[in-house]
Amino acid sequence: MPDRAGYQVSVYAIDVSASMGEVIDDPTGVTSFTSKKTKLDYVKEFVARKCEPKVCASYTFPSVQLIKIDH
């Protein structure tokens, strides 16, 4: 597939089980105030921050796959 050289696919598997609804403090400790969000909120923010530069950097959209895992 030489015509597909440099093509990138990003796959993110996200656990959406009940345990991801647990509220936790900011795991980075960067904020000066206590920020409490669910684990799932932190994961969604992480994935969004990883995908945004890829989508905004080009006119042709890269392939980003999201997989929901509920066990």
PDB file with SEQRES, HELIX, SHEET and CRYST1 records, atoms N, CA, C and O in Angstrom:
SEQRES   1 A   71  MET PRO ASP ARG ALA GLY TYR GLN VAL SER VAL TYR ALA          
SEQRES   2 A   71  ILE ASP VAL SER ALA SER MET GLY GLU VAL ILE ASP ASP          
SEQRES   3 A   71  PRO THR GLY VAL THR SER PHE THR SER LYS LYS THR LYS          
SEQRES   4 A   71  LEU ASP TYR VAL LYS GLU PHE VAL ALA ARG LYS CYS GLU          
SEQRES   5 A   71  PRO LYS VAL CYS ALA SER TYR THR PHE PRO SER VAL GLN          
SEQRES   6 A   71  LEU ILE LYS ILE ASP HIS                                      
HELIX    1 AA1 PRO A    2  ARG A    4  5                                   3    
HELIX    2 AA2 ALA A   18  GLY A   21  5                                   4    
HELIX    3 AA3 LYS A   39  CYS A   56  1                                  18    
SHEET    1 AA1 2 VAL A   9  ASP A  15  0                                        
SHEET    2 AA1 2 SER A  63  ILE A  69  1                                        
SHEET    1 AA2 2 VAL A  23  ASP A  25  0                                        
SHEET    2 AA2 2 LYS A  36  THR A  38 -1                                        
CRYST1    1.000    1.000    1.000  90.00  90.00  90.00 P 1           1          
ATOM      1  N   MET A   1       0.810  -1.189   0.000  1.00  0.00           N  
ATOM      2  CA  MET A   1       0.000   0.000   0.000  1.00  0.00           C  
ATOM      3  C   MET A   1       0.856   1.258   0.000  1.00  0.00           C  
ATOM      4  O   MET A   1       0.747   2.063   0.924  1.00  0.00           O  
ATOM      5  N   PRO A   2       1.685   1.449  -0.980  1.00  0.00           N  
ATOM      6  CA  PRO A   2       2.542   2.633  -1.001  1.00  0.00           C  
ATOM      7  C   PRO A   2       1.763   3.944  -1.068  1.00  0.00           C  
ATOM      8  O   PRO A   2       2.271   4.978  -0.633  1.00  0.00           O  
ATOM      9  N   ASP A   3       0.540   3.923  -1.604  1.00  0.00           N  
ATOM     10  CA  ASP A   3      -0.234   5.155  -1.664  1.00  0.00           C  
ATOM     11  C   ASP A   3      -0.779   5.565  -0.298  1.00  0.00           C  
ATOM     12  O   ASP A   3      -1.301   6.670  -0.150  1.00  0.00           O  
ATOM     13  N   ARG A   4      -0.666   4.700   0.691  1.00  0.00           N  
ATOM     14  CA  ARG A   4      -1.154   4.992   2.045  1.00  0.00           C  
ATOM     15  C   ARG A   4       0.000   5.276   3.017  1.00  0.00           C  
ATOM     16  O   ARG A   4      -0.204   5.270   4.231  1.00  0.00           O  
ATOM     17  N   ALA A   5       1.172   5.518   2.511  1.00  0.00           N  
ATOM     18  CA  ALA A   5       2.324   5.771   3.372  1.00  0.00           C  
ATOM     19  C   ALA A   5       2.061   6.974   4.267  1.00  0.00           C  
ATOM     20  O   ALA A   5       1.580   8.009   3.805  1.00  0.00           O  
ATOM     21  N   GLY A   6       2.373   6.835   5.527  1.00  0.00           N  
ATOM     22  CA  GLY A   6       2.203   7.911   6.480  1.00  0.00           C  
ATOM     23  C   GLY A   6       0.798   8.019   7.046  1.00  0.00           C  
ATOM     24  O   GLY A   6       0.526   8.901   7.861  1.00  0.00           O  
ATOM     25  N   TYR A   7      -0.089   7.142   6.630  1.00  0.00           N  
ATOM     26  CA  TYR A   7      -1.465   7.164   7.135  1.00  0.00           C  
ATOM     27  C   TYR A   7      -1.468   6.681   8.569  1.00  0.00           C  
ATOM     28  O   TYR A   7      -0.796   5.705   8.903  1.00  0.00           O  
ATOM     29  N   GLN A   8      -2.218   7.357   9.413  1.00  0.00           N  
ATOM     30  CA  GLN A   8      -2.232   7.028  10.835  1.00  0.00           C  
ATOM     31  C   GLN A   8      -3.655   6.785  11.313  1.00  0.00           C  
ATOM     32  O   GLN A   8      -4.576   7.524  10.965  1.00  0.00           O  
ATOM     33  N   VAL A   9      -3.819   5.753  12.105  1.00  0.00           N  
ATOM     34  CA  VAL A   9      -5.106   5.455  12.730  1.00  0.00           C  
ATOM     35  C   VAL A   9      -4.888   5.448  14.235  1.00  0.00           C  
ATOM     36  O   VAL A   9      -3.975   4.787  14.729  1.00  0.00           O  
ATOM     37  N   SER A  10      -5.722   6.179  14.963  1.00  0.00           N  
ATOM     38  CA  SER A  10      -5.658   6.188  16.423  1.00  0.00           C  
ATOM     39  C   SER A  10      -6.889   5.477  16.953  1.00  0.00           C  
ATOM     40  O   SER A  10      -8.014   5.787  16.559  1.00  0.00           O  
ATOM     41  N   VAL A  11      -6.675   4.526  17.844  1.00  0.00           N  
ATOM     42  CA  VAL A  11      -7.777   3.780  18.446  1.00  0.00           C  
ATOM     43  C   VAL A  11      -7.717   3.986  19.954  1.00  0.00           C  
ATOM     44  O   VAL A  11      -6.672   3.787  20.573  1.00  0.00           O  
ATOM     45  N   TYR A  12      -8.833   4.383  20.538  1.00  0.00           N  
ATOM     46  CA  TYR A  12      -8.925   4.574  21.976  1.00  0.00           C  
ATOM     47  C   TYR A  12     -10.026   3.657  22.499  1.00  0.00           C  
ATOM     48  O   TYR A  12     -11.170   3.741  22.054  1.00  0.00           O  
ATOM     49  N   ALA A  13      -9.686   2.791  23.434  1.00  0.00           N  
ATOM     50  CA  ALA A  13     -10.659   1.914  24.084  1.00  0.00           C  
ATOM     51  C   ALA A  13     -11.004   2.543  25.427  1.00  0.00           C  
ATOM     52  O   ALA A  13     -10.128   2.741  26.269  1.00  0.00           O  
ATOM     53  N   ILE A  14     -12.271   2.853  25.624  1.00  0.00           N  
ATOM     54  CA  ILE A  14     -12.714   3.551  26.831  1.00  0.00           C  
ATOM     55  C   ILE A  14     -13.606   2.645  27.657  1.00  0.00           C  
ATOM     56  O   ILE A  14     -14.610   2.127  27.169  1.00  0.00           O  
ATOM     57  N   ASP A  15     -13.233   2.460  28.903  1.00  0.00           N  
ATOM     58  CA  ASP A  15     -14.016   1.670  29.854  1.00  0.00           C  
ATOM     59  C   ASP A  15     -15.142   2.560  30.379  1.00  0.00           C  
ATOM     60  O   ASP A  15     -14.885   3.607  30.973  1.00  0.00           O  
ATOM     61  N   VAL A  16     -16.384   2.143  30.159  1.00  0.00           N  
ATOM     62  CA  VAL A  16     -17.521   2.933  30.640  1.00  0.00           C  
ATOM     63  C   VAL A  16     -18.308   2.173  31.711  1.00  0.00           C  
ATOM     64  O   VAL A  16     -19.500   2.413  31.902  1.00  0.00           O  
ATOM     65  N   SER A  17     -17.639   1.265  32.398  1.00  0.00           N  
ATOM     66  CA  SER A  17     -18.303   0.504  33.456  1.00  0.00           C  
ATOM     67  C   SER A  17     -18.613   1.419  34.648  1.00  0.00           C  
ATOM     68  O   SER A  17     -18.165   2.565  34.697  1.00  0.00           O  
ATOM     69  N   ALA A  18     -19.376   0.902  35.590  1.00  0.00           N  
ATOM     70  CA  ALA A  18     -19.811   1.685  36.751  1.00  0.00           C  
ATOM     71  C   ALA A  18     -18.637   2.256  37.551  1.00  0.00           C  
ATOM     72  O   ALA A  18     -18.750   3.342  38.119  1.00  0.00           O  
ATOM     73  N   SER A  19     -17.527   1.543  37.600  1.00  0.00           N  
ATOM     74  CA  SER A  19     -16.378   2.027  38.380  1.00  0.00           C  
ATOM     75  C   SER A  19     -15.801   3.328  37.828  1.00  0.00           C  
ATOM     76  O   SER A  19     -15.143   4.070  38.558  1.00  0.00           O  
ATOM     77  N   MET A  20     -16.038   3.612  36.552  1.00  0.00           N  
ATOM     78  CA  MET A  20     -15.536   4.854  35.954  1.00  0.00           C  
ATOM     79  C   MET A  20     -16.363   6.064  36.390  1.00  0.00           C  
ATOM     80  O   MET A  20     -15.986   7.200  36.104  1.00  0.00           O  
ATOM     81  N   GLY A  21     -17.482   5.835  37.075  1.00  0.00           N  
ATOM     82  CA  GLY A  21     -18.296   6.926  37.593  1.00  0.00           C  
ATOM     83  C   GLY A  21     -17.800   7.446  38.934  1.00  0.00           C  
ATOM     84  O   GLY A  21     -18.353   8.399  39.483  1.00  0.00           O  
ATOM     85  N   GLU A  22     -16.750   6.812  39.457  1.00  0.00           N  
ATOM     86  CA  GLU A  22     -16.178   7.230  40.742  1.00  0.00           C  
ATOM     87  C   GLU A  22     -15.574   8.626  40.616  1.00  0.00           C  
ATOM     88  O   GLU A  22     -14.846   8.912  39.665  1.00  0.00           O  
ATOM     89  N   VAL A  23     -15.884   9.495  41.584  1.00  0.00           N  
ATOM     90  CA  VAL A  23     -15.363  10.864  41.583  1.00  0.00           C  
ATOM     91  C   VAL A  23     -14.002  10.865  42.271  1.00  0.00           C  
ATOM     92  O   VAL A  23     -13.843  10.326  43.366  1.00  0.00           O  
ATOM     93  N   ILE A  24     -13.019  11.483  41.604  1.00  0.00           N  
ATOM     94  CA  ILE A  24     -11.654  11.544  42.144  1.00  0.00           C  
ATOM     95  C   ILE A  24     -11.113  12.970  42.034  1.00  0.00           C  
ATOM     96  O   ILE A  24     -11.656  13.798  41.303  1.00  0.00           O  
ATOM     97  N   ASP A  25     -10.036  13.241  42.770  1.00  0.00           N  
ATOM     98  CA  ASP A  25      -9.343  14.528  42.659  1.00  0.00           C  
ATOM     99  C   ASP A  25      -8.551  14.545  41.361  1.00  0.00           C  
ATOM    100  O   ASP A  25      -8.344  13.507  40.733  1.00  0.00           O  
ATOM    101  N   ASP A  26      -8.115  15.723  40.970  1.00  0.00           N  
ATOM    102  CA  ASP A  26      -7.294  15.884  39.776  1.00  0.00           C  
ATOM    103  C   ASP A  26      -6.039  15.030  39.914  1.00  0.00           C  
ATOM    104  O   ASP A  26      -5.225  15.284  40.801  1.00  0.00           O  
ATOM    105  N   PRO A  27      -5.860  14.019  39.056  1.00  0.00           N  
ATOM    106  CA  PRO A  27      -4.707  13.127  39.199  1.00  0.00           C  
ATOM    107  C   PRO A  27      -3.367  13.796  38.896  1.00  0.00           C  
ATOM    108  O   PRO A  27      -2.324  13.306  39.329  1.00  0.00           O  
ATOM    109  N   THR A  28      -3.381  14.906  38.159  1.00  0.00           N  
ATOM    110  CA  THR A  28      -2.124  15.573  37.830  1.00  0.00           C  
ATOM    111  C   THR A  28      -1.626  16.439  38.976  1.00  0.00           C  
ATOM    112  O   THR A  28      -0.426  16.678  39.111  1.00  0.00           O  
ATOM    113  N   GLY A  29      -2.561  16.911  39.806  1.00  0.00           N  
ATOM    114  CA  GLY A  29      -2.168  17.787  40.906  1.00  0.00           C  
ATOM    115  C   GLY A  29      -1.730  19.154  40.450  1.00  0.00           C  
ATOM    116  O   GLY A  29      -1.163  19.911  41.238  1.00  0.00           O  
ATOM    117  N   VAL A  30      -1.980  19.499  39.183  1.00  0.00           N  
ATOM    118  CA  VAL A  30      -1.531  20.765  38.616  1.00  0.00           C  
ATOM    119  C   VAL A  30      -2.396  21.924  39.076  1.00  0.00           C  
ATOM    120  O   VAL A  30      -1.886  23.021  39.304  1.00  0.00           O  
ATOM    121  N   THR A  31      -3.679  21.703  39.215  1.00  0.00           N  
ATOM    122  CA  THR A  31      -4.574  22.802  39.561  1.00  0.00           C  
ATOM    123  C   THR A  31      -4.336  23.257  40.998  1.00  0.00           C  
ATOM    124  O   THR A  31      -4.006  22.453  41.870  1.00  0.00           O  
ATOM    125  N   SER A  32      -4.508  24.550  41.230  1.00  0.00           N  
ATOM    126  CA  SER A  32      -4.281  25.098  42.560  1.00  0.00           C  
ATOM    127  C   SER A  32      -5.504  24.908  43.455  1.00  0.00           C  
ATOM    128  O   SER A  32      -5.433  25.124  44.665  1.00  0.00           O  
ATOM    129  N   PHE A  33      -6.605  24.509  42.867  1.00  0.00           N  
ATOM    130  CA  PHE A  33      -7.809  24.237  43.648  1.00  0.00           C  
ATOM    131  C   PHE A  33      -8.191  22.772  43.436  1.00  0.00           C  
ATOM    132  O   PHE A  33      -7.747  22.132  42.483  1.00  0.00           O  
ATOM    133  N   THR A  34      -9.005  22.267  44.323  1.00  0.00           N  
ATOM    134  CA  THR A  34      -9.410  20.871  44.221  1.00  0.00           C  
ATOM    135  C   THR A  34     -10.450  20.728  43.117  1.00  0.00           C  
ATOM    136  O   THR A  34     -11.529  21.317  43.173  1.00  0.00           O  
ATOM    137  N   SER A  35     -10.101  19.941  42.126  1.00  0.00           N  
ATOM    138  CA  SER A  35     -10.999  19.688  41.012  1.00  0.00           C  
ATOM    139  C   SER A  35     -11.447  18.241  41.094  1.00  0.00           C  
ATOM    140  O   SER A  35     -10.620  17.331  41.022  1.00  0.00           O  
ATOM    141  N   LYS A  36     -12.734  18.018  41.242  1.00  0.00           N  
ATOM    142  CA  LYS A  36     -13.245  16.653  41.340  1.00  0.00           C  
ATOM    143  C   LYS A  36     -14.109  16.356  40.128  1.00  0.00           C  
ATOM    144  O   LYS A  36     -15.072  17.066  39.839  1.00  0.00           O  
ATOM    145  N   LYS A  37     -13.752  15.309  39.437  1.00  0.00           N  
ATOM    146  CA  LYS A  37     -14.497  14.831  38.273  1.00  0.00           C  
ATOM    147  C   LYS A  37     -14.530  13.320  38.345  1.00  0.00           C  
ATOM    148  O   LYS A  37     -13.812  12.701  39.130  1.00  0.00           O  
ATOM    149  N   THR A  38     -15.379  12.737  37.512  1.00  0.00           N  
ATOM    150  CA  THR A  38     -15.390  11.278  37.450  1.00  0.00           C  
ATOM    151  C   THR A  38     -14.197  10.809  36.631  1.00  0.00           C  
ATOM    152  O   THR A  38     -13.621  11.560  35.845  1.00  0.00           O  
ATOM    153  N   LYS A  39     -13.847   9.554  36.836  1.00  0.00           N  
ATOM    154  CA  LYS A  39     -12.755   8.970  36.051  1.00  0.00           C  
ATOM    155  C   LYS A  39     -13.080   9.048  34.560  1.00  0.00           C  
ATOM    156  O   LYS A  39     -12.204   9.323  33.740  1.00  0.00           O  
ATOM    157  N   LEU A  40     -14.345   8.803  34.219  1.00  0.00           N  
ATOM    158  CA  LEU A  40     -14.751   8.849  32.816  1.00  0.00           C  
ATOM    159  C   LEU A  40     -14.581  10.248  32.235  1.00  0.00           C  
ATOM    160  O   LEU A  40     -14.180  10.383  31.079  1.00  0.00           O  
ATOM    161  N   ASP A  41     -14.877  11.288  33.007  1.00  0.00           N  
ATOM    162  CA  ASP A  41     -14.677  12.661  32.542  1.00  0.00           C  
ATOM    163  C   ASP A  41     -13.208  12.928  32.224  1.00  0.00           C  
ATOM    164  O   ASP A  41     -12.897  13.569  31.221  1.00  0.00           O  
ATOM    165  N   TYR A  42     -12.305  12.438  33.077  1.00  0.00           N  
ATOM    166  CA  TYR A  42     -10.870  12.619  32.818  1.00  0.00           C  
ATOM    167  C   TYR A  42     -10.437  11.882  31.558  1.00  0.00           C  
ATOM    168  O   TYR A  42      -9.624  12.393  30.788  1.00  0.00           O  
ATOM    169  N   VAL A  43     -10.975  10.683  31.344  1.00  0.00           N  
ATOM    170  CA  VAL A  43     -10.627   9.910  30.147  1.00  0.00           C  
ATOM    171  C   VAL A  43     -11.136  10.618  28.892  1.00  0.00           C  
ATOM    172  O   VAL A  43     -10.418  10.716  27.897  1.00  0.00           O  
ATOM    173  N   LYS A  44     -12.365  11.106  28.939  1.00  0.00           N  
ATOM    174  CA  LYS A  44     -12.923  11.805  27.774  1.00  0.00           C  
ATOM    175  C   LYS A  44     -12.118  13.064  27.462  1.00  0.00           C  
ATOM    176  O   LYS A  44     -11.884  13.379  26.295  1.00  0.00           O  
ATOM    177  N   GLU A  45     -11.699  13.777  28.490  1.00  0.00           N  
ATOM    178  CA  GLU A  45     -10.883  14.972  28.279  1.00  0.00           C  
ATOM    179  C   GLU A  45      -9.531  14.604  27.664  1.00  0.00           C  
ATOM    180  O   GLU A  45      -9.051  15.292  26.762  1.00  0.00           O  
ATOM    181  N   PHE A  46      -8.922  13.529  28.146  1.00  0.00           N  
ATOM    182  CA  PHE A  46      -7.645  13.081  27.613  1.00  0.00           C  
ATOM    183  C   PHE A  46      -7.764  12.737  26.128  1.00  0.00           C  
ATOM    184  O   PHE A  46      -6.947  13.176  25.318  1.00  0.00           O  
ATOM    185  N   VAL A  47      -8.775  11.957  25.777  1.00  0.00           N  
ATOM    186  CA  VAL A  47      -8.961  11.547  24.382  1.00  0.00           C  
ATOM    187  C   VAL A  47      -9.229  12.766  23.501  1.00  0.00           C  
ATOM    188  O   VAL A  47      -8.687  12.869  22.400  1.00  0.00           O  
ATOM    189  N   ALA A  48     -10.058  13.683  23.978  1.00  0.00           N  
ATOM    190  CA  ALA A  48     -10.344  14.890  23.202  1.00  0.00           C  
ATOM    191  C   ALA A  48      -9.075  15.703  22.954  1.00  0.00           C  
ATOM    192  O   ALA A  48      -8.868  16.220  21.856  1.00  0.00           O  
ATOM    193  N   ARG A  49      -8.228  15.814  23.976  1.00  0.00           N  
ATOM    194  CA  ARG A  49      -6.978  16.576  23.814  1.00  0.00           C  
ATOM    195  C   ARG A  49      -5.992  15.875  22.880  1.00  0.00           C  
ATOM    196  O   ARG A  49      -5.197  16.537  22.213  1.00  0.00           O  
ATOM    197  N   LYS A  50      -6.035  14.556  22.828  1.00  0.00           N  
ATOM    198  CA  LYS A  50      -5.158  13.820  21.921  1.00  0.00           C  
ATOM    199  C   LYS A  50      -5.651  13.904  20.475  1.00  0.00           C  
ATOM    200  O   LYS A  50      -4.841  13.927  19.549  1.00  0.00           O  
ATOM    201  N   CYS A  51      -6.964  13.949  20.275  1.00  0.00           N  
ATOM    202  CA  CYS A  51      -7.544  13.958  18.928  1.00  0.00           C  
ATOM    203  C   CYS A  51      -7.574  15.352  18.305  1.00  0.00           C  
ATOM    204  O   CYS A  51      -7.405  15.487  17.093  1.00  0.00           O  
ATOM    205  N   GLU A  52      -7.783  16.373  19.102  1.00  0.00           N  
ATOM    206  CA  GLU A  52      -7.969  17.725  18.584  1.00  0.00           C  
ATOM    207  C   GLU A  52      -6.824  18.194  17.685  1.00  0.00           C  
ATOM    208  O   GLU A  52      -7.099  18.689  16.592  1.00  0.00           O  
ATOM    209  N   PRO A  53      -5.558  18.067  18.086  1.00  0.00           N  
ATOM    210  CA  PRO A  53      -4.478  18.545  17.207  1.00  0.00           C  
ATOM    211  C   PRO A  53      -4.430  17.792  15.876  1.00  0.00           C  
ATOM    212  O   PRO A  53      -4.101  18.374  14.843  1.00  0.00           O  
ATOM    213  N   LYS A  54      -4.755  16.510  15.902  1.00  0.00           N  
ATOM    214  CA  LYS A  54      -4.725  15.718  14.667  1.00  0.00           C  
ATOM    215  C   LYS A  54      -5.801  16.184  13.702  1.00  0.00           C  
ATOM    216  O   LYS A  54      -5.571  16.262  12.495  1.00  0.00           O  
ATOM    217  N   VAL A  55      -6.971  16.490  14.231  1.00  0.00           N  
ATOM    218  CA  VAL A  55      -8.080  16.916  13.386  1.00  0.00           C  
ATOM    219  C   VAL A  55      -7.857  18.340  12.884  1.00  0.00           C  
ATOM    220  O   VAL A  55      -8.134  18.635  11.722  1.00  0.00           O  
ATOM    221  N   CYS A  56      -7.362  19.218  13.743  1.00  0.00           N  
ATOM    222  CA  CYS A  56      -7.182  20.622  13.375  1.00  0.00           C  
ATOM    223  C   CYS A  56      -5.961  20.872  12.496  1.00  0.00           C  
ATOM    224  O   CYS A  56      -5.879  21.919  11.854  1.00  0.00           O  
ATOM    225  N   ALA A  57      -5.021  19.951  12.451  1.00  0.00           N  
ATOM    226  CA  ALA A  57      -3.756  20.171  11.735  1.00  0.00           C  
ATOM    227  C   ALA A  57      -3.860  19.991  10.237  1.00  0.00           C  
ATOM    228  O   ALA A  57      -2.966  20.417   9.506  1.00  0.00           O  
ATOM    229  N   SER A  58      -4.925  19.371   9.762  1.00  0.00           N  
ATOM    230  CA  SER A  58      -4.984  19.114   8.320  1.00  0.00           C  
ATOM    231  C   SER A  58      -6.409  19.271   7.808  1.00  0.00           C  
ATOM    232  O   SER A  58      -7.375  19.271   8.571  1.00  0.00           O  
ATOM    233  N   TYR A  59      -6.503  19.403   6.497  1.00  0.00           N  
ATOM    234  CA  TYR A  59      -7.815  19.490   5.865  1.00  0.00           C  
ATOM    235  C   TYR A  59      -8.452  18.119   5.724  1.00  0.00           C  
ATOM    236  O   TYR A  59      -9.676  17.991   5.733  1.00  0.00           O  
ATOM    237  N   THR A  60      -7.623  17.100   5.594  1.00  0.00           N  
ATOM    238  CA  THR A  60      -8.151  15.738   5.530  1.00  0.00           C  
ATOM    239  C   THR A  60      -8.099  15.170   6.933  1.00  0.00           C  
ATOM    240  O   THR A  60      -7.061  15.218   7.593  1.00  0.00           O  
ATOM    241  N   PHE A  61      -9.208  14.637   7.382  1.00  0.00           N  
ATOM    242  CA  PHE A  61      -9.300  14.174   8.755  1.00  0.00           C  
ATOM    243  C   PHE A  61      -8.650  12.814   8.932  1.00  0.00           C  
ATOM    244  O   PHE A  61      -8.894  11.898   8.147  1.00  0.00           O  
ATOM    245  N   PRO A  62      -7.821  12.678   9.961  1.00  0.00           N  
ATOM    246  CA  PRO A  62      -7.245  11.366  10.262  1.00  0.00           C  
ATOM    247  C   PRO A  62      -8.333  10.451  10.805  1.00  0.00           C  
ATOM    248  O   PRO A  62      -9.401  10.906  11.215  1.00  0.00           O  
ATOM    249  N   SER A  63      -8.051   9.187  10.801  1.00  0.00           N  
ATOM    250  CA  SER A  63      -9.017   8.226  11.317  1.00  0.00           C  
ATOM    251  C   SER A  63      -8.833   8.080  12.817  1.00  0.00           C  
ATOM    252  O   SER A  63      -7.745   7.751  13.289  1.00  0.00           O  
ATOM    253  N   VAL A  64      -9.898   8.325  13.563  1.00  0.00           N  
ATOM    254  CA  VAL A  64      -9.891   8.164  15.011  1.00  0.00           C  
ATOM    255  C   VAL A  64     -11.035   7.224  15.360  1.00  0.00           C  
ATOM    256  O   VAL A  64     -12.186   7.488  15.011  1.00  0.00           O  
ATOM    257  N   GLN A  65     -10.726   6.131  16.043  1.00  0.00           N  
ATOM    258  CA  GLN A  65     -11.719   5.147  16.405  1.00  0.00           C  
ATOM    259  C   GLN A  65     -11.901   5.144  17.923  1.00  0.00           C  
ATOM    260  O   GLN A  65     -10.919   5.145  18.664  1.00  0.00           O  
ATOM    261  N   LEU A  66     -13.130   5.139  18.380  1.00  0.00           N  
ATOM    262  CA  LEU A  66     -13.432   5.041  19.804  1.00  0.00           C  
ATOM    263  C   LEU A  66     -14.169   3.721  20.028  1.00  0.00           C  
ATOM    264  O   LEU A  66     -15.117   3.395  19.314  1.00  0.00           O  
ATOM    265  N   ILE A  67     -13.721   2.981  21.019  1.00  0.00           N  
ATOM    266  CA  ILE A  67     -14.327   1.713  21.353  1.00  0.00           C  
ATOM    267  C   ILE A  67     -14.829   1.777  22.788  1.00  0.00           C  
ATOM    268  O   ILE A  67     -14.064   2.078  23.704  1.00  0.00           O  
ATOM    269  N   LYS A  68     -16.097   1.500  22.983  1.00  0.00           N  
ATOM    270  CA  LYS A  68     -16.704   1.519  24.316  1.00  0.00           C  
ATOM    271  C   LYS A  68     -16.621   0.126  24.917  1.00  0.00           C  
ATOM    272  O   LYS A  68     -17.036  -0.849  24.290  1.00  0.00           O  
ATOM    273  N   ILE A  69     -16.087   0.028  26.126  1.00  0.00           N  
ATOM    274  CA  ILE A  69     -15.984  -1.250  26.820  1.00  0.00           C  
ATOM    275  C   ILE A  69     -16.793  -1.163  28.100  1.00  0.00           C  
ATOM    276  O   ILE A  69     -16.527  -0.316  28.952  1.00  0.00           O  
ATOM    277  N   ASP A  70     -17.773  -2.031  28.237  1.00  0.00           N  
ATOM    278  CA  ASP A  70     -18.614  -2.072  29.430  1.00  0.00           C  
ATOM    279  C   ASP A  70     -18.653  -3.511  29.906  1.00  0.00           C  
ATOM    280  O   ASP A  70     -19.227  -4.378  29.247  1.00  0.00           O  
ATOM    281  N   HIS A  71     -18.043  -3.759  31.046  1.00  0.00           N  
ATOM    282  CA  HIS A  71     -18.009  -5.150  31.539  1.00  0.00           C  
ATOM    283  C   HIS A  71     -18.714  -5.285  32.846  1.00  0.00           C  
ATOM    284  O   HIS A  71     -18.781  -6.382  33.400  1.00  0.00           O  
TER     285      HIS A  71                                                      
END                                                                             
